[in-house]
Structures are given as structure tokens and as C-alpha cells.
Amino acid sequence: MLATNQTGIAPENNSPLNHLDEWEKDILNRYPDPSEIATNKATEAFRNYEEPTRDTVKEFYRLNHQYQSYDYVLEKKANYLQFNKKEMPIWNAFDFLNELVDDSDPDTSLDQMQHLLQTSEAIRKDGHPDWMVLIGLIHDMGKVLCLFGEPQWAAVGDTFPVGCAFSDKIVYPEFFANNPDINHPIYSTKYGVYSPNCGLKNVHLSWGHDEYVYHMMKDYLPEEGLYMLRYHSFYSQHRENAYDHLMDAHDHEMFKWVNLFNPYDLYSKNPDQKSWEELKPYYQALVAKYLPATLKF
């Protein structure tokens, strides 16, 4: 048996990426800003997995697809959704998120807080409700899972349903060959443990920061914002429409909000971004309006 650490996986499997933002850069390669796509280049050219730009991203998805099984997801939910690991102010969580960026990386100078502020400030500039501005600020907070020793592939990555057949629209679908559910008599079928158009509220998605932060915030924010939190990494649906057969009419209506949020997450870049010190009073008041003084993690 392979030796494991406290996360339950082999130690060498813990850090396939140089840093967590590498996954988000890969998404930009797959789904570039439409305004930057040359009109004479086929859209399909941007989804080239045969020649990946980063071997570490490919290794990340090999691990993600191997371990994210139905039983694994249920186990992680039972563990983390008790929210009994730690209690701290939201600002402490942001301090930790900033530590997740590798300072030696030559490709980015943005820490997590800057990315979150660019997202939220772009939303605010466009005049959206203040709760949506808050969503921009907190949408990646679930990455604090790494604080508790979770591997990268259990904190970030494109999300997808488990307990039913894996779609070939998921990035690197070939890596599901090593997933224990791939030949399961129920989990490998189109609907699996679910029923047609049962609604996503009844569907278990792969474990990661989206699901974690959704449950953390579900008592405090409007449903539209909760959909943004829970499904912003569900690219196989909101970009590929691979799971219409599980969604109900309410999901389709709410995904208009997911689609509204997604470009702010991916494409918000402002070279003239105000500093945190300038923005701090606004965001402190915004957080206090919707969230308690401390959050349970």
C-alpha cells in the first residue's frame, strides 16, 4: 500500500502545480476573452489538450480525475461541512489566501487579494448589486481548504458531477480511466444515482473551493449569488452544456447569473487598480453588512 499523509493521499501527489493560479491561467487558455480572439481563428483551436502548455496542469487533472469519486466527495462533505476546523474573521482568511501565490513565479505579480479586488471592483464599476460585489470578493475563499492540508486537486479545478457518467466535455476526460467509478454499474450510467432533470441541488459535484464556500455562505447571501459561488468552476456545464439532462428549469434560470459573473472572474484586469488601503473602508462595511464578525471554517 502506498504511504499517505494526513490528507489521505501519497505525499508526492500533493503539489502538481507550481501554485494554484496556474489552473486559472489554463482556463484562460481554454476560454479566452472573446474580445481578444482573432476572428479568423477557429474557436476549437483554443481547446487543444493534445499539446498542453503546462505539464503541471495536466498532472493536476490526472490526480483530480483519479481521486474525485462519488464516495470521496461524500467523505469530504461529511468532514468539512461541519465547519468545526477553525473560527476566524474573514480578513484572516484573506491573509492566508495571499500566501498561496508563489513569489518565485515569473508569470504573475498578482496575489489572491488583488485578483479578488479586481473582480469585485469590476462588478462594482458596472453598477451591479452590492451583494454581487461581495461575491466577487469572496468567490475564491474556499481555497483555504489548503490551510487544512488538502491537496491542490481537492481545492481547485473544473468541477463536474459525480455519481453518474463523466462527460467527455470535461477537461482531460481520458484521466477518468483510473477513477474507481468509471466501471461502476450505477455511477457509470448517464443518470447514475440521479433522475432526469432532478435539479443541481440534488447533484453532488466534485469537491473543491466552490462547494465549500457555497455552504459557508448559504445562510447569508441571495440565491443568485450562491449559484455564482457554487458553480463558477462548473465549466462543463456553463461553457459546454454537458449536463442539461440533470438541470431543472430553476437551474437554467439561475445560470444566467453564473454566466454574468464568470467574465468578471476570468477577464477583470485593471492596471490602475486602487490599493487595498484605499478600498478597505468600503469592503469592511460591505462585509459587515452581510456576514458575521467571524466565520466558521
HELIX and SHEET records of a PDB file:
HELIX    1   1 PRO A   11  ASN A   13  5                                   3    
HELIX    2   2 ASP A   21  ARG A   30  1                                  10    
HELIX    3   3 PRO A   34  GLU A   36  5                                   3    
HELIX    4   4 THR A   43  PHE A   46  5                                   4    
HELIX    5   5 ASP A   55  TYR A   67  1                                  13    
HELIX    6   6 TYR A   70  TYR A   80  1                                  11    
HELIX    7   7 ILE A   90  ASN A   98  1                                   9    
HELIX    8   8 GLN A  112  LYS A  125  1                                  14    
HELIX    9   9 ASP A  130  ILE A  138  1                                   9    
HELIX   10  10 MET A  141  PHE A  148  5                                   8    
HELIX   11  11 GLN A  152  ALA A  154  5                                   3    
HELIX   12  12 PRO A  173  ASN A  178  5                                   6    
HELIX   13  13 LEU A  200  ASN A  202  5                                   3    
HELIX   14  14 HIS A  209  MET A  217  1                                   9    
HELIX   15  15 GLU A  223  TYR A  231  1                                   9    
HELIX   16  16 TYR A  235  HIS A  238  1                                   4    
HELIX   17  17 ALA A  249  TYR A  267  1                                  19    
HELIX   18  18 TRP A  276  TYR A  290  1                                  15    
SHEET    1   A 2 GLU A  87  MET A  88  0                                        
SHEET    2   A 2 LEU A 295  LYS A 296 -1                                        
END                                                                             
